[in-house]
């Protein structure tokens, strides 16, 4: 078993908060980022599923189904 680094623990924490639908500004505050933009830049890849879900919701609203 390899040793975990602090960075990996922070990333895991951010991932878990995101999975629990914690607002991005709260994740940013918990991580101690000076700007929500930093959080979005570093952890934005976690939000791809959110964008997909939003697009699907818009499609259902506009076209039914």
N, C-alpha and C positions, 0 to 999 in steps of 0.2 A: 504494500500500500504506500502510495506516495504522500508526502507532506503537503497539506493545503497551504497556499499562500493567502495573505490578507486580501489581495486583489480578487482571488477566486471566491472568497467568502463574501466580499462586497457585491460581486456580480451575482452570486447565488441569492443574496438578500434582496437585491433589486429585482431579480427574476421572480422570486416568491411574492414580493409585494405587488408586482405587476399582475401576476397570476391571480391574486386575490382582489383585483380591481382597485388597488390603491391609486388615488389620483397622482398624476405625474409630479405635480408640485409638492406633494407630501413626500414622495420617494426622493425628490431632489433635496428637500430639507433634511430628511433622515441621513442621506449620504453626505450632507454638508457641502453640497455644490453651491457656488455663489450665484448661479443662474440656472433656471430651468432648461435653458438652451444647452447647457453642458450635459445635463442628464439625458436630454433628447438625442444629442449627438452620440453619446457613448452607448446608450441603451435603446436607441431607436429601432434596432432590428427586432426587439421584442414586440414592437407595436404593429408589425406587418399583418398579423392575424386580425388585429383591431381594424385596420384599414380594409381588409377583405370583408370582414363582418359588416362594416358600415356600407360598403358598396353593395353587398348582397341585400341588406335591409332597404337601401334606396331602390334597388331593382324590384324588390317585392312591393314596395309602396307605389312605385310608378307603373309597374306592369302586372301586378298581381302575382299570385303563386305563393 
